[in-house]
């Protein structure tokens, strides 16, 4: 993606969480470096998340978590990626619990 200095850019993160709760994380990886955490969604909410020059809002219906980079500059160059963490165990994976008699 190319952008002019000073522009705002938006990068989409489309996910498929089905009927499970999930957290979505945004990271940036600069050349020759390890990934750096940017921000994450709040579970099951569409609240706008903001940190420094980054902003993101989870759209639960469309299942996208777009990241906006404000006032982009050369120092924002890198590989951006999102990651999903399931926070709910699917129903068929729950182990039975037996109460002592």
SEVEX-961465 format. One record per atom (N, C-alpha, C, O): residue in three letters; x negated, z negated, y negated. Coordinates in steps of 0.001 Angstrom, whole numbers, padded with zeros to 6 digits, always signed. Each point is the difference from the previous one (the first is absolute). Layout:
N
ALAXZY/...
END
This chain:
101
UNK-000846+000000+001169/UNK+000846+000000-001169/UNK-000895+000000-001237/UNK-000986-000734-000067/UNK+001333+001543-000880/UNK-000732+000057-001261/UNK+000854-000589-001110/UNK+001224+000129+000009/UNK-001879-000774-000963/UNK+000710-000568-001138/UNK-000905+000019-001219/UNK-001224-000053+000116/UNK+001834+000129-001265/UNK-000735-000062-001265/UNK-000182-001466-000381/UNK+000864-000833+000275/UNK-001985+000527-000903/UNK-000252-001357-000480/UNK+001152-000447-000904/UNK+000448+000740-000875/UNK+000018-001964+001109/UNK+001086-000556-000801/UNK+001380+000199+000582/UNK+000947-000661-000425/UNK-000806+001561+001393/UNK+001305+000222+000642/UNK+000339-001154+000940/UNK-000877-000758+000413/UNK+002162+000637-000083/UNK+000450-000863+001080/UNK+000228+000894+001209/UNK+000569+001083-000133/UNK-001005-001519+001313/UNK+000248+000773+001212/UNK+000756-000863+001003/UNK-000125-001224+000002/UNK+000899+001868+000835/UNK+000748-000715+001040/UNK-000332+000614+001350/UNK+000005+001219+000169/UNK-000294-002095+000789/UNK-000333+000401+001364/UNK+001046-000607+000924/UNK+000203-001215-000002/UNK+000459+002051+000789/UNK+001051-000493+000896/UNK-000563-000557+001291/UNK-001024+000459+000506/UNK+001710-001453+000011/UNK-000274-000543+001329/UNK+001336-000045+000724/UNK+000828-000871-000267/UNK-000618+001805+001178/UNK+001240+000049+000775/UNK-000240-000735+001307/UNK-001020+000198+000660/UNK+001961-001040-000298/UNK-000148-000779+001218/UNK+001296+000007+000793/UNK+001053+000378-000515/UNK-001134-000792+001751/UNK+001171-000116+000864/UNK-000050-001366+000656/UNK-000769-000229+000933/UNK+001591-000665-001427/UNK-000009-001370+000508/UNK+001179-000274+000922/UNK+000078-001075+000595/UNK+000840+002027-000464/UNK+001165-000231+000854/UNK+000785-001193-000492/UNK+000301-000107-001189/UNK+000025-000778+002089/UNK+000784-001189-000358/UNK-000883-001242-000042/UNK+000497-001114+000170/UNK-001785+001286-000392/UNK-000900-001137-000058/UNK-000411-000270-001434/UNK+000029+000897-000842/UNK-000408-002122+000567/UNK-000544-000339-001308/UNK-001463+000411-000024/UNK-000692-000053+001017/UNK+000237+000459-002178/UNK-001382+000460-000089/UNK-000567-000292-001380/UNK+000724-000067-000993/UNK-002025-000103+000962/UNK-000753-000071-001240/UNK-000809+001282-000092/UNK-000538+000469+001003/UNK+000447+000101-002198/UNK-000789+001205-000190/UNK-001107-000331-000993/UNK+000251-000582-001055/UNK-001473+000958+001402/UNK-001182-000287-000792/UNK-000583+001301-000535/UNK+000014+001019+000690/UNK-000527-001050-001917/UNK-000755+001117-000567/UNK-001460-000399-000116/UNK-000321-001124-000387/UNK-000563+002062+000728/UNK-001445-000192-000079/UNK-000626+001219-000678/UNK+000583+001084-000029/UNK-001778-001289-000513/UNK-000820+001110-000476/UNK-001367-000130+000661/UNK-000524-001102+000162/UNK-000041+002238+000214/UNK-001350+000011+000548/UNK-000865+000908-000870/UNK+000225+001207-000089/UNK-001215-001819-000547/UNK-000938+000748-000825/UNK-001087+000590+000907/UNK-000279-000557+001062/UNK-000327+001660-001459/UNK-001026+000637+000838/UNK-001092-000988+000433/UNK-000592-000690-000830/UNK+000338+000634+002140/UNK-001048-000858+000545/UNK+000332-001479+000040/UNK-000877-000816+000282/UNK+002130+000447-000560/UNK+000402-001416-000052/UNK+001109-000282+001012/UNK+000623+000922+000526/UNK-000387-002201-000261/UNK+001119-000427+000837/UNK+001289+000066-000820/UNK-000052-000046-001229/UNK+001207+000152+001892/UNK+001269+000003-000738/UNK+000183-001277-000823/UNK-000415-001085+000408/UNK+001037+001237-001557/UNK+000295-001113-000897/UNK+001516-000127-000138/UNK+000684+000980-000294/UNK-000166-002183+000508/UNK+001435-000276-000125/UNK+000443+000184-001453/UNK-000680-000435-000928/UNK+001838+001090+000748/UNK+000568+000170-001344/UNK+001194-000933-000170/UNK-000024-000907-000832/UNK+001075+001139+001631/UNK+001201-000832-000078/UNK+000842+000210+001241/UNK-000290+000878+000812/UNK+001343-001689-000660/UNK+000899+000123+001143/UNK+001440-000162-000450/UNK+000280-000531-001075/UNK+000626+000999+001922/UNK+001427-000169-000262/UNK+000401-001429+000362/UNK-000697-000683+000751/UNK+001810+000254-001288/UNK+000611-001230+000462/UNK+000979+000388+001094/UNK+000652+001041-000085/UNK-000549-001855+001086/UNK+000828+000317+001158/UNK+001468+000185-000391/UNK+000596-000856-000654/UNK-000032+001982+001066/UNK+001424+000301-000167/UNK+000498-000120-001438/UNK+001114-000470-000231/UNK-001920+000884-000726/UNK+000432-000021-001396/UNK-000488+001262-000693/UNK-000973+000624+000423/UNK+001664-000263-001492/UNK-000402+001165-000792/UNK-000601-000416-001329/UNK-000037+000796-000938/UNK-000432-002026+000842/UNK-000617-000491-001229/UNK-001239+000827-000340/UNK-000764+000387+000885/UNK+000578-000126-002165/UNK-001191+000734-000457/UNK-001198-000940+000102/UNK+000034-001130-000486/UNK-001093+001620+001127/UNK-001238-000762+000133/UNK-001006+000596-000982/UNK-000150+001220-000065/UNK-000539-002063-000696/UNK-000981+000474-000971/UNK-001280-000809+000127/UNK+000028-001218+000179/UNK-001152+001921-000275/UNK-001305-000655+000024/UNK-000961+000898-000770/UNK-000232+001151+000370/UNK-000318-001697-001438/UNK-000919+000748-000860/UNK+000633+001328-000416/UNK+001024+000002-000682/UNK-001607+001110+001075/UNK+000510+001310-000408/UNK+000861+000645+001072/UNK+000283+001196-000072/UNK+000139-001975+001072/UNK+000790+000529+001106/UNK+001417-000559-000029/UNK+000236-001141-000396/UNK+000693+001977+000826/UNK+001406-000395+000070/UNK+000621+000676+001219/UNK-000302+001156+000294/UNK+001174-001882+000416/UNK+000670+000575+001167/UNK+001358-000660+000177/UNK+000183-001178-000307/UNK+000762+001961+000807/UNK+001344-000518+000269/UNK+000467+000561+001335/UNK+000064+001214+000194/UNK+000259-002113+000714/UNK+000450+000397+001323/UNK+001436+000501-000070/UNK+000875-000697-000515/UNK-000623+001898+001028/UNK+001351+000535+000089/UNK+000425-000146+001458/UNK-000377+000805+000852/UNK+001168-001843-000578/UNK+000373-000326+001377/UNK+000883+001064+000641/UNK-000092+000230+001206/UNK+000934+000411-001981/UNK+000909+001013+000557/UNK-000775+001258+000371/UNK+000173+000526+001100/UNK-001019-000036-001992/UNK-000784+001220+000270/UNK-001269-000294+000799/UNK-000671+000925+000459/UNK+000341-002199-000292/UNK-001198-000455+000704/UNK-001264+000661-000560/UNK-000766+000653+000710/UNK+000588-000857-002026/UNK-001237+000426-000656/UNK-000484-001142-000889/UNK+000797-000772-000532/UNK-002104+000680+000383/UNK-000628-001024-000844/UNK-001049+000700-000867/UNK-001197-000106+000266/UNK+001649+000827-001308/UNK-000929+000772-000834/UNK-000851-000903-000893/UNK+000482-000976-000576/UNK-001751+001330+000481/UNK-000938-000712-000857/UNK-000225+000830-001255/UNK-000296+001192+000081/UNK+000436-001827-001246/UNK-000298+000660-001266/UNK-001293-000584-000554/UNK-000155-001217-000108/UNK-000762+002102-000238/UNK-001257-000393-000637/UNK+000154+000346-001476/UNK+000176+001166-000354/UNK-000244-002175-000502/UNK+000207+000184-001434/UNK-001305+000359-000697/UNK-001064-000506+000358/UNK+001152+001377-001348/UNK-001137+000348-000858/UNK-001238+000323+000843/UNK-001050-000625-000145/UNK+001201+001611+001021/UNK-001033+000348+000981/UNK-001308+000411-000675/UNK-000003+000638-001053/UNK-001111-001023+001689/UNK-001332+000381-000493/UNK-000871+000373+001196/UNK+000411-000152+001151/UNK-001606+000636-001432/UNK-000919+000417+001062/UNK-000272-001154+000968/UNK-000187+000229+001195/UNK+000164-001456-001694/UNK-000278-001159+000865/UNK+001117-000271+001010/UNK-000164-000826+000898/UNK+001288+001512-001039/UNK+001103-000151+000959/UNK-000127+000967+001178/UNK+000854+000011+000886/UNK-001914+000801-000871/UNK-000195+000969+001071/UNK-000317-000729+001302/UNK-000839-000900+000029/UNK+001514+001294+001042/UNK-000213-000583+001314/UNK+001095+000462+000935/UNK+000833+000830-000365/UNK-000836-001365+001568/UNK+001041+000301+000975/UNK+000995-001155-000024/UNK-000359-001149+000261/UNK+001607+001466-000574/UNK+001061-000996-000021/UNK+000756+000083+001318/UNK+000303+001090+000486/UNK+000000-002248+000088/UNK+000815+000027+001207/UNK+000864-001241+000089/UNK-000306-001047-000569/UNK+001397+001203+001303/UNK+000923-001116+000196/UNK+000011-000361+001483/UNK-000313+000819+000864/UNK+000679-002059-000599/UNK+000071-000498+001372/UNK+001247-000861+000132/UNK+000361-000735-000919/UNK+000290+000833+002069/UNK+001229-000748+000256/UNK-000290-001090+001025/UNK-000660+000242+001010/UNK+001160-001439-001282/UNK-000108-001124+000928/UNK+001398-000459+000352/UNK+000744-000448-000872/UNK-000376+000555+002144/UNK+001293-000479+000458/UNK-000015-001519-000005/UNK-000930-000621+000516/UNK+001959+000025-001099/UNK+000070-001461-000065/UNK+001108-000561+000872/UNK+000271-001200-000040/UNK+000373+002051+000825/UNK+001059-000430+000898/UNK-000293+000528+001395/UNK-000365+001164+000163/UNK+000522-002006+000833/UNK-000179+000433+001381/UNK+001275+000727+000420/UNK+001089-000560-000128/UNK-001197+001803+000630/UNK+001202+000691+000471/UNK+000744-000831+001050/UNK-000615-000709+000797/UNK+001922+000807-000812/UNK+000859-000826+000852/UNK-000403+000056+001471/UNK+000025-001032+000671/UNK-000396+002201-000147/UNK-000309+000113+001422/UNK-001360-000585+000354/UNK-000357-000028+001178/UNK-000422-000445-002165/UNK-001296-000608+000272/UNK+000010-001520-000142/UNK-001047-000637+000109/UNK+002215+000054-000351/UNK+000087-001448-000143/UNK+000033-000629+001388/UNK+000805+000378+000851/UNK-001687-001337-000643/UNK-000050-000660+001294/UNK+001095-001056+000085/UNK+000301-000655-000998/UNK+000307+000476+002185/UNK+001036-001025+000137/UNK-000586-001397-000178/UNK-001137-000262+000394/UNK+001900-000603-000974/UNK-000426-001374-000208/UNK+000890-000893+000856/UNK+001225+000080-000086/UNK-001830-000925+000907/UNK+000773-000890+000864/UNK-000099-001417-000508/UNK-001089-000523-000236/UNK+002234-000081+000073/UNK+000057-001368-000480/UNK-000141-000941+001198/UNK+000702+000168+000997/UNK-001602-001160-001081/UNK-000129-000927+001127/UNK+001305-000764+000237/UNK+000728-000326-000938/UNK-000452+000049+002215/UNK+001236-000705+000355/UNK-000234-001477-000023/UNK+000918-000775+000271/
END
